[in-house]
Each structure stands twice: as structure tokens, then as C-alpha cells.
């Protein structure tokens, strides 16, 4: 139980050491990266929304193509059963319907593949968006750390100035009393 706080402190101090931007002089670079990452987040969000909106269309097309393939296969099967009578015309029709059924099956497979590709695209965009949002949070933390360091430095400088003024005032008061 006592080890947990030590590990937590070690992890936090390691994260602080890994910061790319550490001082106020780094703020322009931090701001530039922050803007770039923010733009990336906006772009990825837009792409993700578009991909999610397109998915139902891909799914309905895949469903329709699957239905067409099943119908074509059924028609082909019915035509093939007529061929057993031995008519050459029926054989040609059966061959034609079989080719059509094969084409419909290929279309159904392509539509199904398109749905899978769209789902992969959505997963990839979601992952990238998560990474960019995490980086944005890290940059926010760096801004806060730099702002806190600047505040501490400013407070220290202010205290130093106040102390110096008090010493000067004390020195002036001592000089004024010796003149009397």
C-alpha cells in the first residue's frame, strides 16, 4: 500500500520530464503545435462524421445486392431444372441465368466488402481522433505547467522586488534618522 504513492509520484515525474515544451520560451512552438493538432481534430471529426453517415448507404446497398444475388440464383436454379427436359433453348436460358446469378453474387460480395472497408475506415479515424485528442490534452497540460511555472517565477520576482523595496526603505529610514 505504501508503494502505490511512490509509483504514482515516479510516473508523474517521468511524465513531467518527457514534456516537449517546458518554458515560456517554448510557448510559440507549443501554440503552433496546438493549432495544428486542433485543426487535425476538426478534420478527423469531419471525416469520421462523413464516414459514419455513409455507412447506412453502404449497408443498404449490400443488403439489396445480397437479395438480388439470391433472386438470381433462384431463377438460375429454376431454369436449370427445366433443362433436364433436353430442350437446347432451355439450356441456353439456364446458362444465361447462371452467368447473371454469378454476376449478382460478385456484386453482393463487392458491396459486402465495401461495408467492411467503411467500418475499418471508421475504426481507423476513431483511433486517430483519440490519439489527436490525447495529444491535445498533453499540450493543455504543458500549457498549464508552463503557466504555473511562469506564475511561480512572477510571484518570486514580485517577492524579490518587494523585499528589495523594503530594504531600500529601511536603508532610507536609517539614513534619515542618522541625519537628524
ChimeraX attribute file (.defattr): number of C-alpha atoms within 10 A of each C-alpha:
attribute: neighborCount
match mode: 1-to-1
recipient: residues
	/A:1	5
	/A:2	6
	/A:3	7
	/A:4	9
	/A:5	10
	/A:6	11
	/A:7	11
	/A:8	11
	/A:9	11
	/A:10	12
	/A:11	12
	/A:12	12
	/A:13	11
	/A:14	11
	/A:15	11
	/A:16	15
	/A:17	11
	/A:18	10
	/A:19	13
	/A:20	13
	/A:21	19
	/A:22	18
	/A:23	15
	/A:24	14
	/A:25	10
	/A:26	13
	/A:27	17
	/A:28	11
	/A:29	12
	/A:30	20
	/A:31	14
	/A:32	11
	/A:33	15
	/A:34	20
	/A:35	13
	/A:36	13
	/A:37	17
	/A:38	16
	/A:39	13
	/A:40	16
	/A:41	19
	/A:42	14
	/A:43	13
	/A:44	18
	/A:45	16
	/A:46	13
	/A:47	16
	/A:48	19
	/A:49	13
	/A:50	12
	/A:51	16
	/A:52	15
	/A:53	11
	/A:54	13
	/A:55	18
	/A:56	12
	/A:57	12
	/A:58	20
	/A:59	17
	/A:60	14
	/A:61	18
	/A:62	21
	/A:63	15
	/A:64	14
	/A:65	21
	/A:66	20
	/A:67	15
	/A:68	17
	/A:69	22
	/A:70	16
	/A:71	14
	/A:72	21
	/A:73	20
	/A:74	15
	/A:75	17
	/A:76	21
	/A:77	15
	/A:78	13
	/A:79	20
	/A:80	19
	/A:81	13
	/A:82	14
	/A:83	17
	/A:84	10
	/A:85	10
	/A:86	9
	/A:87	10
	/A:88	10
	/A:89	10
	/A:90	17
	/A:91	18
	/A:92	14
	/A:93	16
	/A:94	21
	/A:95	16
	/A:96	14
	/A:97	21
	/A:98	20
	/A:99	15
	/A:100	17
	/A:101	22
	/A:102	16
	/A:103	14
	/A:104	21
	/A:105	20
	/A:106	15
	/A:107	18
	/A:108	22
	/A:109	16
	/A:110	14
	/A:111	21
	/A:112	20
	/A:113	14
	/A:114	17
	/A:115	21
	/A:116	15
	/A:117	14
	/A:118	18
	/A:119	16
	/A:120	12
	/A:121	16
	/A:122	19
	/A:123	13
	/A:124	13
	/A:125	19
	/A:126	16
	/A:127	12
	/A:128	16
	/A:129	19
	/A:130	14
	/A:131	13
	/A:132	19
	/A:133	16
	/A:134	12
	/A:135	16
	/A:136	19
	/A:137	13
	/A:138	16
	/A:139	20
	/A:140	15
	/A:141	14
	/A:142	20
	/A:143	21
	/A:144	12
	/A:145	18
	/A:146	19
	/A:147	16
	/A:148	12
	/A:149	15
	/A:150	14
	/A:151	12
	/A:152	12
	/A:153	12
	/A:154	12
	/A:155	12
	/A:156	12
	/A:157	12
	/A:158	12
	/A:159	12
	/A:160	12
	/A:161	12
	/A:162	12
	/A:163	12
	/A:164	12
	/A:165	12
	/A:166	12
	/A:167	12
	/A:168	12
	/A:169	12
	/A:170	12
	/A:171	12
	/A:172	12
	/A:173	12
	/A:174	11
	/A:175	11
	/A:176	10
	/A:177	9
	/A:178	8
	/A:179	7
	/A:180	5
